[in-house]
């Protein structure tokens, strides 16, 4: 294998891993948003959300 082929394969592998991580992160973020929406629909609120008329 030539040096150029090795470098190309290395960059391609790195790009594939980074794209995989990006796809996983985006999919996981969507799943967390969906779970949060379901919890808020059930009346469960975030601790960081300010309580009306009082302290949080």
Secondary structure, 3 states (H helix, E strand, C coil): CCHHHHHHHHHHHHHHHHHHHHHHHHHHHHHHHHHHHHHHHCCCCCCCCCCCCCCC
